[in-house]
Amino acid sequence: MLQHIRPAIMMIVLMTILTGLAYPLAMTGIAQLIFPWQANGSLITRDGKVIGSALIGQNFTSEKYFHGRPSATTDTDPNDASKTIPAPYNADNSGGSNLGPTSKALVDRITADTNKLAAENPGTKVPMDLVTTSASGLDPDISPAAALFQVPRIAKARNLPPERVRALVEAHIQGRIAGFIGEPRVNVLALNMALDALPAT
């Protein structure tokens, strides 16, 4: 019987070493050599401090900043561990709201958000990604239309010419990957950093 068990045990040990240790270590080493920035989380720094990642959105709420997509992520309620509370862009609990198109809560939220944005920029169609959440709840990017929609509010809040803010958005539009994958997009954190870096008028 031992002669039948020994090969199985040896195979488990060998495959554990190969696939559980050697392969991950080799891939990690190659990634660190070829793509160190991406392998370390695509972290964005300012003045030597990490302020975020190019891959995870942040909850900007000030009128002076571009806002990302709504996020439906949650966290444990500190007052009651059996409940959850909204925690936008919570990377520990990535996910969508799981609310369907017939959900009254979803319809009410989107309607309220749309009305608020429509009042902010009258006469301009509200881009869909400013009122809908992504599947992950962590989307760091918005569409160029969503960024341009916010130009009047930011220009007013910062006392800047709208043309200057619009030019900043257009300079930060990233095209489709390899020319055909995905859609044009704007990274919200990178755009807000560039906004803060604008010289005062």
Secondary structure, DSSP 8 states (H G I E B T S, - for coil): -HHHHHHHHHHHHHHIIIIIIIHHHHHHHHHHHH-HHHHTT-EEEETTEEEEETTB-----STTS--------EEEETTEEEEEEE-TT-GGG-------TT-HHHHHHHHHHHHHHHHHSTTS---GGGTS--SSS---EE-HHHHHHTHHHHHHHHT--HHHHHHHHHHTEE--BTTTBS--EEEHHHHHHHHHHS---
